[in-house]
Every structure is written in C-alpha cells, then in structure tokens.
Amino acid sequence: MSIDKDKLPRVQQANPRLFDVPNAVHAYIENGQSIIVTFYNSASASFQITGRIQNETQNVILFGKDFTPTTTGEPSRVIIPVPNGFLISLTVSVSSGSVVYGQTFVTVALHQGLLATSTPILLLLENYITNGSMLSFPTSPSALPIQGNGGFTVLHPGDPAAGAIFNGNFPDFRLVKIISVGFILVTDANVGNRFPYLDLVCETGILPLLIHTELTAAIPASTTAKISYAQNALPVDYISGGTDRAITMRMPEAYATSTALAASGNLQIRVQGMQATDQISAIRIQLQSWVNP
C-alpha cells in the first residue's frame, strides 16, 4: 500500500522563534528540495549527520554525511540531497574532537533548491551541540543562539611592543561579555607614576571607563605589577616585597552588561604616564560568549 501524500499535511510545524510550541514533527520532501545543515563553529571537531526517509513505497532509506566545518565561527553549510518521502528522523552528532557548550551552534532546515543560496522553507532544528548532547529531529528542542549561559573562553593574546598599548578584537561571529582581564605591567627606571586602565571600544567610539581611579596607589618606576580586573572584586593593592605588587580592581558593570558586545568592538589596555620601555605582558581575558549568526 502506497502513501497518499495528498491526504497528509505537508508539515506539522511551528517556528520556535515565533511560537511557544515544538518544532516540525514531520515533513514531506519533494523533488528539488534539500536539507541544509549550517554550523557556526569554533571547535576543532568533525560532525556526522544521519537520517531516515520513508518513501512512497514505504521503504525506509538511510542517508548520512560527515562534515568538518571551519573554526572561524562563520557559517559552514553542508547540502544533503535526499529522495522524495517523509523525513522520519535526522541526527547531528560529534564524530571527533572536543566540543563544549557555546562553541558550536547548528541549524537544520528544509530548502527549496539544491544550492547553499536556496530558499529555506522549513526550520527543522537549531541548538548548540556538544560531545555529550547530540541533536535529533524531531525530539530535540530548539533554542536561539543567545539563549542559555553561553560558553566560557579564555584568550591569551600576544604581548604589545614595549611602550605600546594593547588593542585586542573580540572573536568574530560572537556576542561576548567580559568576565575578567589580567596582565603584568613592568615599569622601567624612568621616574613617574603609571596608572593602568581599560577602554572598551565600540562602533560609536570609545567609552572612557578609566578604571585606574580604583587603584589604591600608583605604580612607580622599576616595578612589576600583576593587575587584575574582575566583576564584583574588592579593590586590593598588595605589595609583596621589593618591587613586586599585586593589584585587583573592580570591573565596571558595563563590561558585562545584559546587552552583550558585538565582535566589531575591542578592548584596549592603556597606561597613563607610560614610558618608552614599559611593558604589558601575560594578558589573559576571560569571556562569556554566544554565537552571533
């Protein structure tokens, strides 16, 4: 007995972006349509896509694809041509590598056409994927990329030249919140106090968040200072003996605001009164980040 597809709805679906109901629970795939899986990925990993389709003679056809997306966060798409029939299930899983929450966001959609630029006609699934949580249609829930706690990343950028500020960009295709910033400032023998501070550079210009006002003491010449900025930190200036000191300062709430920062911005470490051979080094920036398609 063949399936009379004209007596069945093409889809039973509601887009979770618009309605508080589940994803599509079944979908009929016709000639000229394809499934496109898009990865927004920053992990060194490979993925496996598998699925089942029941054709008009009630035979179940298996399909599969292995795929290694780029690690830049920009969209990487894999096109899966499939035969006519009802999509019974589709699974996306990590086949190799390590993927933690927040690194890889996946969308699966039915498209009218066989090209990456084809028109999407049905969202099947979208969510983050990890080694311990594969995605499965039709059972996995969908989520927007900015939902959830995001992933935590620690950046260790290179040192700027002596006497120069640090100017670092946020990761591309990401929304970020800054959790903490740490670095070492070594001052030379030139007499004069130094006052480090951070500038948050956005599309509209520099926000003058001069954190050096929270220092309990200036940093003099010939000193090695380990400087940390963190949310809810208690300001401390600890002199450990000789010319070494450890300084902790509270980071303004604007650095971890509920409105995350786009990759178009960057973070600058500046020093008021900086001398020609003063050196900023060992920079450590902790970020909370979400995919920004």
CORKAHU-V12569 format. One record per backbone hydrogen bond with DSSP energy under -1.0 kcal/mol. NH is the residue of the N-H (numbers start at 1). CO is the residue of the C=O. E is the energy in kcal/mol with one decimal. If there is no record, write none. Layout:
nh: <NH NH>
co: <CO CO>
e: <E E>
//
This chain:
nh: <3 5 7 8 12 18 19 21 25 28 29 33 34 35 36 37 38 39 40 42 45 46 47 48 49 50 51 52 53 54 55 58 61 63 65 67 73 76 78 80 85 86 87 88 89 90 91 92 93 95 96 103 105 106 107 108 109 110 111 112 113 113 118 119 121 122 124 125 127 129 130 131 135 137 140 143 147 151 153 155 163 164 166 168 170 175 176 177 178 179 180 181 182 183 184 185 186 187 194 195 197 199 200 201 202 205 207 209 210 211 213 214 215 219 222 224 225 226 227 228 229 230 231 233 236 238 240 244 245 246 247 248 249 251 255 256 261 265 266 267 268 269 270 272 274 278 279 281 284 285 286 287 288 289 290 292>
co: <56 3 4 5 26 15 15 19 12 10 85 30 111 80 109 78 107 76 105 103 43 96 67 93 65 91 63 89 61 86 59 55 53 51 49 47 41 39 37 35 29 54 27 52 52 137 50 135 48 46 46 100 40 127 38 125 36 122 34 119 32 111 115 112 110 110 108 108 106 104 133 99 92 90 136 126 144 289 287 285 278 161 269 267 265 290 261 288 255 286 286 229 284 227 281 225 279 223 219 272 270 268 207 266 205 202 200 207 208 209 210 211 212 194 188 243 185 245 183 247 181 249 179 230 248 246 244 241 224 238 226 236 228 230 252 253 176 262 201 168 199 166 197 195 271 275 186 184 182 155 180 153 177 151 175 173>
e: <-1.4 -1.4 -1.8 -1.1 -1.3 -2.0 -2.4 -1.4 -2.4 -1.9 -3.1 -1.5 -2.0 -2.1 -2.5 -2.3 -2.8 -2.9 -2.7 -1.2 -1.4 -2.2 -3.2 -2.8 -3.2 -2.3 -2.3 -2.2 -2.5 -2.6 -2.6 -1.9 -3.7 -2.1 -2.4 -2.7 -1.8 -2.3 -2.3 -2.9 -1.9 -2.4 -2.8 -2.3 -1.3 -1.7 -3.3 -2.9 -2.2 -2.1 -1.5 -2.0 -2.2 -2.7 -2.3 -3.4 -2.0 -3.0 -3.3 -3.1 -1.3 -1.1 -1.9 -1.0 -3.2 -1.5 -2.6 -1.9 -2.0 -2.1 -1.4 -1.7 -2.6 -3.7 -3.4 -2.4 -1.8 -2.8 -2.7 -3.3 -3.3 -2.0 -2.0 -2.8 -1.6 -2.5 -2.5 -2.4 -2.3 -2.9 -1.3 -2.4 -2.6 -2.4 -2.9 -2.8 -2.6 -2.7 -2.7 -2.1 -2.6 -2.3 -1.1 -2.7 -2.5 -1.7 -2.1 -2.4 -1.4 -1.6 -1.4 -2.3 -1.5 -2.3 -2.7 -2.3 -2.8 -2.5 -2.9 -2.4 -3.3 -1.9 -1.3 -1.4 -2.3 -3.4 -1.1 -1.7 -2.0 -3.0 -2.9 -2.8 -2.7 -2.2 -1.9 -1.6 -3.0 -1.7 -2.0 -2.9 -2.8 -2.0 -2.8 -2.9 -1.4 -1.4 -2.5 -2.4 -2.8 -2.2 -2.4 -3.4 -2.7 -3.2 -2.3 -2.2>
//
